[in-house]
Amino acid sequence: MREVDLDRLSRQIEPLTRFFYAMLGVALLAVLFGSPGSALFFLIVGAGAQVLRAAIQELVWQRQNETAPAAPRRRPAARAAAERPATGRAATERQAARRRAALSR
């Protein structure tokens, strides 16, 4: 499988941008002349060009920076049982009473 030549692809960023704006203009003209179906087609084609341009630009930026991916975030450890606030039957009854009061409003 051949490797992607990003130098060659990076030269396509500007023409793809121009093509995107041209498709927006053509879609506007199509709507003004009473052809909404064609306008939608031109908008979809222009959006595809914009997505392709953004993907190429992102690949180029990644190659220029060549940064390592960020390390995954670690979750904080659970608190020990002694550190947890004491919850007894009274606390759960108060919570249940608050919920019932909130629902009855």
Secondary structure, DSSP 8 states (H G I E B T S, - for coil): -----HHHHHTTHHHHHHHHHHHHHHHHHHHHTT-HHHHHHHHHHHHHHHHHHHHHHHHHHHHHH---------------TTTS----HHHHHHHHHHHHHHHH-
